[in-house]
Amino acid sequence: MKSVETFRETRGLEIYNKGNQINRINDSSYKVNSQNGNGEYLVSQLDDEWVCNCPDHRFRGVKCKHTYAIEFSIALRETIQTVRIEPLVNLQNCQYCNSERIVKDGVRHNQSGDIQVYYCRNCEKHFTINLGFERMKSTPQAITGALQLYFTGESLRNVQKFLRLQGVNISHVTVYKWINKYVKLMDKYLERIKPKVSDTWRADELWLKIKGDRKYLFALMDDETRFWIAQEVADSKYKHDARKLLQMGKKVTGKKPSTFITDGLPAYHDAYKKEFWTLRNPRTEHISAVKLRRNMTNNKMERLNGEIRDREKVMRGLKKTDTPILKGLQIYHNYIREHEGLNGKTPSEACGIEIKGKNKWKTLIQNARREF
């Protein structure tokens, strides 16, 4: 009997190792492809037990190979290696050549205080340990505080007023320049890190007012981790080619999903056929008829749309199509904001990317500046 169970467990491991054989529907439901090519089987969690509708489980009442495959998949996801981005506190080496031959060489007087200047005897360059905030008149705390306030919903002028209460006299234009500078820096750094997303993706569109005209923001999000994968702004809703959105999704994640959930907009199905559809198995399933059933609704995307809408209302519309605001909001959503639906985790943590330190903005900026 034990040898038979071992055989089923081995077959389950083989199914898992094939890849693209398991299609996650939600936390308690999966579809596993039949190994003889006759469709697929539904594996669901009933109380604390996995139940499969395959003949082996239904008629023999045993733990089948499909259930073992699901358990292997879940176990790997739970033990997946986390990428940790640590705050750079003790920067003892040269910022340019990484040499240890550095000496103190004067103090630079700043409006926010004095900053120690160092000299490298190896590459003969001066630098400070204020990595990421060099030549800035305000402190890292003021700049990262402004980013946090803005992306949690405050306007540029409200951020300016708050900083003035802290003794930081800057204009609202300066706040926008900070956002523009650091969002570009962080985005360039983060695009090199691939999130470990699930096999189910969602897409939806939201209309925005940009420079007085109606535009549409198309967004792509992972179902399990709520990681905002990609975005693009379009002039039209029905005439837009959403193929670029899916191309960006494949580039960011290095994969394509097993299930793609959207509303009935034809642009999604046209893009799906060009980017995800293949003649060979396994194929990506496109669910375009969103229903009221729990796993078929698009409520998670609507929640993301609500975040974007809350930000846009404060600004009373965006000023330009290539604004850094939308990209900054994506970084805030993925790496800074903790989500109740993820038990207090950020989407990046659910994807195996952990930003360490009390000030995550500062950690990201420091690490991005060290790389670029």
C-alpha positions in Angstrom: 0.0 0.0 0.0 2.8 2.3 0.9 4.6 1.7 -2.4 1.4 2.7 -4.3 1.2 5.9 -2.3 4.9 6.6 -3.0 4.2 6.0 -6.7 1.3 8.6 -6.7 3.5 11.0 -4.9 6.3 10.5 -7.5 3.8 11.0 -10.3 2.6 14.2 -8.6 6.1 15.5 -8.5 6.5 14.7 -12.2 3.4 16.7 -12.9 4.6 19.7 -11.0 8.1 19.5 -12.6 6.6 19.6 -16.1 5.5 23.2 -15.4 2.3 24.9 -16.7 0.2 21.8 -15.7 -1.4 23.5 -12.7 -3.8 26.4 -13.0 -4.6 28.3 -9.8 -8.2 29.5 -9.7 -8.1 30.9 -6.1 -6.6 30.0 -2.7 -8.7 26.8 -2.4 -9.3 25.7 -6.0 -6.9 24.5 -8.7 -7.1 22.9 -12.1 -4.6 20.2 -13.1 -4.2 19.0 -16.6 -5.0 15.4 -17.3 -1.8 13.6 -18.2 -3.4 11.6 -21.0 -4.7 14.7 -22.7 -8.4 14.3 -21.8 -9.2 17.6 -20.3 -8.4 18.7 -16.7 -9.3 17.9 -13.1 -10.6 20.2 -10.4 -8.7 20.0 -7.0 -10.5 21.9 -4.2 -9.9 22.3 -0.5 -12.8 21.0 1.7 -12.1 21.9 5.3 -8.5 20.8 5.8 -8.5 18.2 3.0 -7.9 18.4 -0.7 -10.5 16.8 -2.9 -10.1 15.9 -6.6 -12.7 14.9 -9.1 -10.5 12.5 -10.9 -11.5 8.8 -10.9 -8.7 7.7 -8.7 -9.9 9.9 -5.8 -13.7 9.6 -6.5 -13.9 5.8 -6.8 -10.9 4.7 -4.7 -11.0 7.5 -2.1 -7.2 7.8 -2.1 -4.9 10.8 -2.3 -4.3 11.1 -6.0 -1.3 12.4 -8.0 -3.1 15.7 -8.8 -3.4 16.5 -5.1 0.3 15.7 -4.5 1.1 18.1 -7.4 -0.9 20.9 -5.7 0.9 20.3 -2.4 4.3 20.5 -4.1 3.3 23.7 -5.8 2.1 25.3 -2.5 5.2 24.1 -0.6 7.5 25.7 -3.1 5.6 29.0 -3.1 5.8 29.1 0.7 9.6 28.4 0.8 10.5 30.6 -2.1 13.7 32.5 -1.6 13.1 36.1 -0.7 15.1 39.0 -2.3 16.0 41.4 0.5 16.9 45.0 -0.2 18.7 46.3 2.8 19.1 49.9 3.9 22.7 51.2 3.4 23.7 52.5 6.8 27.5 51.9 7.1 29.0 53.0 3.9 32.7 52.6 4.7 34.1 52.4 1.2 34.4 54.8 -1.7 31.2 55.4 -3.6 33.0 55.3 -7.0 35.7 52.6 -6.8 34.8 50.8 -3.5 38.2 51.4 -2.1 38.8 51.5 1.6 41.5 54.2 1.3 39.2 57.1 2.3 39.8 60.0 4.7 37.7 62.8 6.0 38.2 66.0 4.0 36.2 68.9 5.4 32.5 69.6 6.0 29.9 70.9 3.6 27.5 73.4 5.2 23.9 72.8 4.2 20.6 74.4 5.1 19.6 71.2 6.8 22.9 70.8 8.7 26.6 69.9 8.1 27.5 66.9 6.0 30.9 65.2 6.3 32.9 65.1 3.0 35.3 62.2 2.3 38.3 61.9 -0.1 39.3 58.7 -1.8 43.1 58.3 -2.2 42.6 55.6 -4.8 40.4 57.3 -7.4 41.0 60.9 -6.0 37.3 61.8 -5.8 35.3 63.5 -3.2 32.0 62.2 -1.9 29.6 62.1 1.0 27.7 59.2 2.6 24.4 60.9 1.9 23.9 58.4 -0.9 20.9 59.1 -3.1 20.5 62.6 -1.7 23.8 64.3 -2.8 23.6 68.0 -3.4 20.1 68.2 -2.0 19.3 71.1 0.2 16.7 69.1 2.2 17.3 66.0 4.4 16.5 62.5 3.3 13.8 62.4 6.0 12.1 65.5 4.5 12.2 64.2 0.9 11.0 60.7 1.7 8.3 62.1 4.0 7.1 64.2 1.1 6.9 61.1 -1.2 5.0 59.3 1.5 2.5 62.1 2.1 1.9 62.7 -1.6 1.3 59.1 -2.6 -1.0 58.5 0.4 -3.3 61.2 -1.0 -2.1 64.7 -0.2 -1.7 67.5 -2.8 1.6 69.1 -3.6 0.6 72.3 -1.7 -0.5 70.3 1.3 2.8 68.5 1.4 4.5 71.9 1.1 2.5 73.3 4.1 3.3 70.3 6.2 7.1 70.5 5.5 7.0 74.2 6.4 5.7 73.3 9.8 8.8 71.1 10.2 11.0 74.1 9.2 11.6 73.0 5.6 10.9 76.0 3.4 10.3 74.7 -0.1 7.7 75.3 -2.9 5.2 72.8 -4.3 7.2 72.8 -7.5 10.2 71.4 -5.6 8.0 68.6 -4.2 7.1 67.7 -7.8 10.8 67.8 -8.8 11.6 65.4 -6.0 8.9 63.0 -7.2 10.0 63.2 -10.8 13.7 62.6 -9.9 13.3 59.7 -7.4 10.5 57.9 -9.2 12.6 57.6 -12.3 15.6 56.5 -10.3 13.6 53.8 -8.4 11.8 52.6 -11.5 15.1 52.1 -13.3 16.4 50.0 -10.4 13.3 48.0 -9.7 12.7 46.9 -13.3 15.8 44.7 -13.0 14.1 42.6 -10.2 11.6 40.0 -11.4 8.6 39.5 -9.0 7.5 35.9 -8.5 3.9 36.3 -9.4 1.2 33.6 -9.7 -0.2 32.1 -12.9 -3.4 34.1 -12.8 -3.4 37.7 -14.0 -6.1 40.4 -14.2 -6.5 43.5 -16.4 -8.9 46.4 -16.4 -9.1 50.0 -17.7 -9.9 53.3 -16.0 -10.7 56.6 -17.6 -8.6 59.6 -16.4 -8.6 63.3 -17.3 -5.2 64.2 -18.6 -4.6 67.8 -19.7 -8.4 68.2 -19.9 -8.9 65.3 -22.3 -10.3 61.9 -21.4 -7.7 59.1 -21.5 -7.7 55.5 -20.4 -5.2 53.8 -18.0 -4.9 50.1 -18.8 -3.4 48.1 -15.9 -2.3 44.5 -15.4 -2.2 42.9 -12.0 -1.3 39.6 -10.5 -4.4 37.9 -8.9 -2.7 36.2 -5.9 -0.2 38.8 -4.8 -2.0 41.9 -6.1 1.3 43.0 -7.6 0.7 45.8 -10.2 2.7 44.3 -13.1 2.3 46.9 -15.9 0.4 50.0 -17.1 -0.1 52.1 -20.2 -2.1 55.2 -21.0 -4.3 55.1 -24.2 -6.2 57.7 -26.1 -9.2 55.4 -26.7 -10.8 52.5 -25.0 -12.3 50.5 -27.8 -9.7 51.2 -30.5 -6.7 50.7 -28.3 -4.3 47.8 -29.0 -3.6 46.2 -25.6 -0.9 44.0 -27.0 1.9 46.3 -25.5 0.4 45.9 -22.0 0.7 42.1 -22.2 4.2 42.4 -23.7 5.3 44.5 -20.8 3.7 41.9 -18.4 5.8 39.1 -19.9 9.0 41.3 -19.8 8.5 42.2 -16.1 7.7 38.7 -14.9 9.5 36.6 -17.4 6.5 34.4 -18.0 2.9 34.3 -19.2 -0.1 33.4 -17.1 -2.2 30.2 -17.2 -5.4 32.3 -16.7 -6.1 35.8 -17.9 -9.2 37.5 -16.4 -10.7 40.7 -17.9 -14.0 42.3 -18.7 -15.6 41.9 -22.1 -13.6 44.6 -23.8 -12.6 43.2 -27.3 -9.1 44.8 -27.0 -8.1 42.3 -24.3 -9.2 39.3 -26.3 -7.4 40.6 -29.5 -4.2 41.1 -27.5 -4.6 37.7 -25.8 -4.8 35.9 -29.1 -1.6 37.6 -30.3 0.5 37.4 -27.1 -0.8 34.4 -25.0 -2.5 32.0 -27.4 -0.6 29.0 -28.7 -1.5 25.9 -30.7 0.3 23.7 -28.2 -0.6 22.9 -24.6 -0.4 24.3 -22.1 -2.5 27.2 -23.2 -3.5 30.4 -21.4 -7.2 30.5 -20.6 -8.9 33.8 -21.2 -11.9 34.5 -18.9 -13.6 37.5 -20.3 -17.2 37.0 -19.1 -16.8 38.2 -15.6 -19.6 36.8 -13.3 -20.7 37.1 -9.7 -19.0 33.9 -8.7 -16.1 34.6 -6.2 -13.3 33.6 -8.5 -14.8 35.2 -11.6 -15.3 38.7 -10.4 -12.9 41.5 -11.1 -13.2 43.1 -7.6 -9.4 43.1 -7.1 -8.9 45.3 -10.1 -11.7 47.6 -9.1 -9.9 48.1 -5.8 -6.8 49.1 -7.6 -8.9 51.5 -9.8 -10.2 53.0 -6.6 -6.6 53.7 -5.4 -5.9 55.5 -8.6 -9.1 57.4 -8.6 -8.5 58.7 -5.1 -5.1 60.0 -6.1 -6.5 61.6 -9.3 -9.4 63.4 -7.5 -6.9 65.3 -5.3 -4.9 66.4 -8.4 -8.1 67.3 -10.4 -6.6 65.5 -13.4 -3.1 64.9 -14.6 -1.1 67.4 -16.6 0.7 65.1 -19.1 0.5 61.6 -20.4 4.1 60.6 -19.4 3.6 61.9 -15.9 5.8 60.3 -13.2 2.8 60.3 -10.8 1.3 57.1 -12.2 4.6 55.2 -12.1 5.2 56.5 -8.6 1.8 55.3 -7.5 2.6 51.9 -8.9 5.9 51.8 -6.9 4.0 52.9 -3.8 1.3 50.2 -4.3 3.8 47.4 -4.9 6.6 48.2 -2.4 5.4 50.6 0.3 1.7 50.2 0.9 0.6 47.3 3.2 -2.6 45.6 2.1 -5.2 44.1 4.4 -6.0 41.5 1.8 -2.4 40.2 2.1 -2.5 40.1 5.9 -0.5 43.3 6.2 2.1 42.5 3.6 3.0 44.5 0.6 2.5 43.0 -2.9 6.3 42.9 -3.3 6.7 40.9 -0.1 4.1 38.4 -1.4 6.2 38.2 -4.5 9.4 37.4 -2.6 10.9 41.0 -2.7 11.3 42.4 0.8 12.3 46.1 1.4 14.0 46.3 4.8 14.3 49.3 7.1 11.9 51.7 8.8 12.0 54.1 5.8 11.4 51.9 2.7 11.6 55.0 0.4 15.1 55.7 1.7 16.1 52.1 1.3 15.0 52.0 -2.3 16.6 55.3 -3.2 19.9 54.4 -1.6 20.1 51.0 -3.4 19.0 52.6 -6.7 21.6 55.3 -6.4 24.4 52.8 -5.7 23.5 50.9 -8.9 23.1 54.0 -11.1 
